[in-house]
Structures are given as structure tokens and as C-alpha cells.
Amino acid sequence: MSKKASGSEPVWCCPMAVPEMSDPSKRKLYEILSSEGEQTVNQLTKRLKLMQPTVSYHLGVMKEKGIVDCRKEGRQVYYFAKMLCHEDGACFSN
């Protein structure tokens, strides 16, 4: 799993500075995507024990703000972190 899809350049900024990222579920989604790489909605749903519509909603908001992006492969949609943290996630320990 790669952190970004080929041909997609990461944006270097602190995603935690985006007001929409105050939600703990969005913060956890970002943490997983930035540290572990691409994930499908199904993988994230199982991992976070949230309902699929909730995960899809959060990912949609994050995609709109440029924090994550996605790529399609067949019927699967893979999400990945687009806005990467300069501190390699150190802000998650706060």
C-alpha cells in the first residue's frame, strides 16, 4: 500500500488546522490513511467500527477540503492522504 496514488503529489500542510478535522472520527481516518496508506471504505468501516454511510460522509468532507483523495480500481475506491503532516503525525500524540 502506498501513501498516495501514482501521479498524485501530496500537499504539505497540517490537516489538523482545517476546522472540519475537529471531529475525532475524521482525525482517526486521517491517522490511518497517512500512516498505513490506501484503504477502501469497507476496510476503514471494519477498522473504525463505524457505519459505512458515516465513513463515506467523513471521507467526502475530507476530500472536498483536499485532505484525502481517491482512485478507482474496478469496483473498489481507494482513499489515501493527500495533505500530509510535516511532523509525521506527531500532532496525534497531543
C-alpha positions in Angstrom: 0.0 0.0 0.0 1.4 3.4 -0.9 0.6 6.6 0.8 -0.5 8.2 -2.4 -1.7 7.1 -5.8 0.9 7.4 -8.6 0.9 10.7 -10.3 -0.8 12.5 -7.4 1.5 14.8 -5.5 1.0 15.2 -1.7 0.2 18.6 -0.2 2.3 19.5 2.8 0.3 21.3 5.4 -1.1 20.4 8.8 -4.5 18.8 8.2 -5.4 19.4 11.9 -5.5 23.1 11.1 -8.6 22.5 9.0 -11.7 23.2 11.1 -13.6 20.1 9.8 -10.9 17.9 11.3 -12.0 18.6 14.9 -14.2 15.5 14.6 -12.5 12.5 16.3 -13.6 10.1 13.6 -12.1 12.2 10.8 -8.9 12.5 12.8 -8.7 8.7 13.1 -9.5 8.2 9.4 -6.6 10.6 8.6 -4.3 8.9 11.0 -4.9 5.5 9.4 -4.6 6.8 5.8 -1.5 8.8 6.5 0.3 6.1 8.4 -0.8 2.9 6.7 -1.6 4.1 3.1 -4.5 3.4 0.9 -7.7 1.9 2.3 -11.1 1.1 0.9 -14.3 2.4 2.6 -15.0 -1.2 3.6 -11.6 -1.6 5.2 -12.0 1.7 7.1 -15.5 0.8 8.2 -14.4 -2.5 9.7 -11.3 -0.9 11.3 -13.2 2.0 13.0 -16.4 0.0 13.7 -18.5 2.8 12.2 -21.4 2.5 9.7 -20.5 2.7 6.0 -22.5 5.9 5.4 -20.7 7.6 8.2 -17.3 6.7 6.9 -18.3 7.8 3.4 -19.6 11.1 4.6 -16.4 11.9 6.5 -14.2 10.9 3.6 -16.4 13.1 1.3 -15.9 16.1 3.5 -12.1 15.4 3.8 -11.9 15.0 0.0 -13.7 18.3 -0.6 -11.1 20.1 1.7 -8.2 18.4 -0.1 -7.1 16.3 2.9 -7.7 13.0 1.2 -8.1 11.8 -2.4 -9.1 8.6 -4.0 -8.6 6.4 -7.0 -10.9 3.7 -8.5 -9.8 0.2 -9.3 -12.6 -1.8 -10.7 -15.5 -1.6 -8.2 -13.2 -0.5 -5.3 -12.4 3.1 -4.4 -9.1 3.5 -2.5 -8.7 6.6 -0.3 -5.3 8.0 0.6 -4.0 11.0 2.5 -3.3 13.9 0.2 -2.5 16.6 2.7 0.5 15.3 4.7 1.7 16.4 8.1 5.1 18.0 8.3 5.6 16.4 11.7 4.8 12.8 10.5 1.8 12.6 12.7 3.4 13.9 15.9 0.3 16.1 16.4 -1.7 12.9 17.0 0.0 12.3 20.3 -1.3 15.7 21.7 
